Amino acid sequence: MPKKIRELKSMLLKAGFTSESARGIKTIQYTILIQWSDEDNCFVVFLPEFTNVMQPCTHGNTYLEAVQNAQEVIELLVETAIEKGESLPKRQKFQAIPVLQAA
């Protein structure tokens, strides 16, 4: 297990999470919205559950880079919330956007 994950798992345990939920640290799931920005000439990332963070909160020159940066930001936000004794945002279920079928 990577060192960062071990440290985060330890912090979750100290914050009162059970060892069962802390084991699932890699599966903490939050919504990541990524869209292309012509203005910024890159992919910008929004984390809608984290309402206390300026949005977009990160970016990437490629879609993959945007996803990786988003994951890193989520880890940092969770770690910071735990260190400050703040509660983590609840996951939300967002309505799916219908996909248009080509004629």
C-alpha positions as CSV (number, residue, x, y, z in Angstrom):
1,M,0.0,0.0,0.0
2,P,1.4,3.4,-1.0
3,K,2.7,5.5,1.9
4,K,0.2,8.3,1.3
5,I,-2.7,5.9,1.4
6,R,-1.3,4.4,4.7
7,E,-1.0,7.9,6.2
8,L,-4.6,8.8,5.1
9,K,-5.9,5.5,6.5
10,S,-4.2,6.2,9.8
11,M,-5.7,9.7,9.9
12,L,-9.2,8.3,9.2
13,L,-8.8,5.9,12.1
14,K,-7.8,8.7,14.4
15,A,-10.8,10.7,13.2
16,G,-13.1,8.0,14.4
17,F,-13.7,6.0,11.3
18,T,-13.8,2.2,11.9
19,S,-11.0,0.1,10.5
20,E,-13.5,-1.4,8.1
21,S,-14.3,2.0,6.5
22,A,-10.6,3.1,6.7
23,R,-9.6,0.0,4.7
24,G,-11.8,1.4,1.9
25,I,-9.8,4.6,1.7
26,K,-8.9,4.0,-1.9
27,T,-12.6,3.8,-2.7
28,I,-13.6,7.2,-1.2
29,Q,-15.7,8.4,-4.0
30,Y,-16.6,11.9,-5.0
31,T,-17.9,13.3,-8.2
32,I,-15.3,14.7,-10.6
33,L,-16.6,16.9,-13.5
34,I,-14.2,17.6,-16.3
35,Q,-14.8,19.9,-19.2
36,W,-12.7,21.6,-21.9
37,S,-12.1,25.3,-21.5
38,D,-11.4,27.2,-24.7
39,E,-10.6,30.2,-22.5
40,D,-7.9,28.4,-20.5
41,N,-7.0,26.0,-23.4
42,C,-7.1,23.0,-21.0
43,F,-9.4,20.6,-19.2
44,V,-10.8,22.2,-16.0
45,V,-12.0,20.2,-13.0
46,F,-14.9,20.8,-10.7
47,L,-15.6,18.9,-7.5
48,P,-19.2,19.7,-6.7
49,E,-19.4,18.1,-3.3
50,F,-16.6,20.3,-2.0
51,T,-18.6,23.6,-1.8
52,N,-16.0,25.3,0.3
53,V,-13.4,25.2,-2.5
54,M,-13.0,27.7,-5.4
55,Q,-14.1,26.0,-8.6
56,P,-12.7,24.9,-10.9
57,C,-10.2,23.5,-8.5
58,T,-7.6,22.1,-10.8
59,H,-6.9,21.4,-14.5
60,G,-4.9,19.3,-16.9
61,N,-3.5,19.7,-20.4
62,T,-4.9,16.2,-21.1
63,Y,-8.0,14.5,-19.8
64,L,-5.9,11.9,-18.0
65,E,-3.8,14.7,-16.4
66,A,-7.0,16.4,-15.2
67,V,-8.3,13.1,-13.6
68,Q,-5.0,12.6,-11.9
69,N,-4.9,16.1,-10.6
70,A,-8.5,15.8,-9.4
71,Q,-7.7,12.7,-7.4
72,E,-4.7,14.4,-5.8
73,V,-6.9,17.4,-4.9
74,I,-9.5,15.1,-3.4
75,E,-6.9,13.4,-1.3
76,L,-5.6,16.7,0.0
77,L,-9.1,18.0,0.8
78,V,-9.9,14.9,2.7
79,E,-6.6,15.0,4.6
80,T,-7.0,18.6,5.4
81,A,-10.6,18.2,6.7
82,I,-9.5,15.3,8.9
83,E,-6.5,17.3,10.3
84,K,-8.9,20.2,11.1
85,G,-11.5,17.9,12.6
86,E,-14.0,19.0,10.0
87,S,-16.6,16.6,8.6
88,L,-16.2,15.3,5.0
89,P,-18.8,16.3,2.5
90,K,-21.5,13.8,1.9
91,R,-21.5,12.2,-1.5
92,Q,-24.3,13.4,-3.7
93,K,-26.1,11.6,-6.5
94,F,-26.3,13.8,-9.5
95,Q,-28.8,13.4,-12.3
96,A,-27.4,11.8,-15.4
97,I,-27.3,13.8,-18.6
98,P,-29.1,11.9,-21.4
99,V,-26.9,10.8,-24.2
100,L,-28.1,11.8,-27.7
101,Q,-28.1,9.0,-30.2
102,A,-26.7,9.8,-33.7
103,A,-29.3,9.5,-36.4
